[in-house]
């Protein structure tokens, strides 16, 4: 078994420079009491955000200030939802995570500003950047001092309790799934599946440790599920179902395809 | 003299079996999920019975995207 850990764990420290901070006017995080940030989701946006953010002068500064307030609001919402996962949920730590996530989300949004197509309200579009960043940051902090066990199916979990109940009455389906995992999955696919779905490692934490992306790991997981379902259906454990459109995506993995998708670089460090 | 203990066959917990066998077709990537999350959230808030098969399937298969979509919906409803 290999333990994956970060080479340089990032602390949620106030001294860390905020990437988005340079673009902000002084006091950007605070709105005057009662200042509108956004309206209801079914009302039109009160301002042309894209034009204002592309503009200059006072209008541009005001748009940045309002945007940052939106990001702080959404990041705070997300961190509050996940606060029980934080090793230190004190107000000071939460504030640091919120502001850090808001800054990074704002930078990400401004880099994709021209991709906004107006299919939703701008504020809703903006919120999702902050929510993604804040959730990712909480999961990172949650796991920053924990090793990810990069183990295969038959390697026991290092900290697992030897619970007789969990071994004595293994369901037939459970054994069949384990057997199928050994037979139809690559070692990389098994390890990804075990980490994400058995050991409960968050997908973006594992992606960070392996130097890959959430999307790449989800694609691996999709192939894992397709292969297991095909195998378990062939063995009579799952009902057959009519074929249907697969949405133009990667589709089922052929039995002989190399979908190991193992990343070639490991920025997270492997011990 | 007792017989030597055989290595225990690992038994997957029921929740792991359930999620390993989850049907995640039609395919939608995490990147596409993120692109569509804002319109999906607004449509869901406007109509709680709103159905988007690809998004709904992806969210059942990706815990991280699911948490973020739920959070966005809650924020819009706040």
Interface residues (C-beta under 8 A of the other chain):
Chain A: X41 X42 X74 X77 X78 X81 X82 X119 X120 X121 X124 X125 X127 X128 X131 X132 X135 X139 X153 X154 X156 X166 X167 X170 X171 X173 X174 X175 X177 X178 X181 X193 X197 X198 X202 X203 X204 X213 X214 X215 X218 X219 X221 X222 X224 X225 X226 X228 X229 X232 X238 X244 X245 X246 X247 X248 X249 X250 X251
Chain B: X8 X9 X10 X11 X12 X13 X14 X16 X17 X19 X20 X21 X22 X23 X24 X25 X26 X27 X28 X29 X30 X31 X34 X37 X38 X39 X41 X42 X45 X46 X54 X61 X62 X63 X64 X67 X68 X71 X72 X74 X75 X76 X78
